[in-house]
Amino acid sequence: MPPQLARAAVPVSGLYHLEPLRRARFLAPDLNLTAACALQLSPAHLPSPQRGRLAAFVGADESAGFRRRAQLIRRAWGDAVVTTCETVPGDHHMSALHALAGPEARPHRVTLQLLG
């Protein structure tokens, strides 16, 4: 892939550590992840990117697991890469993405800034 394929990313309710998905009864059979594969594919266990920025958002009303994962990617990659790591007030897993479409919402404004 070209080195500048992606300059920025805005994950909402991101999955940065895949090991817990191996234990999710409703997903594990379909994903068929081994422990080694989950580790290899987990962004939090990959080296932080040398370029680019990531703005991570998670709904404030989501499970503690999703909120922990957002903090995990920031700890793993650092503040220089994960420039934003915030909760979206009043949103849950199924509604947090809507904040990207609302001009008054912070995720929308941060995304526009990242686009330059």
NORJO-V970779 format. One line per field, one symbol per residue. ss: DSSP state (H for helix, E for strand, - for the rest). psi: psi as a letter, one per 20 degrees, with the letter a starting at -180 (. if undefined). Layout:
ss=???
psi=???
//
This chain:
ss=-------EE--E------HHHH--HHHHHHH---HHHHHHH-HHH-------EEEEEEE----HHHHHHHHHHHHHH----EEEEEEE-------HHHHH-----HHHHHHHHHH-
psi=qqhkgphqqmqplqoioighhhiohihghhhlprggggghiohijqqqqhrrqpopqqphjrqhghhghghghghgirhhgnipnqqopjqahiihhhhhiohiqghgggghghi.
//
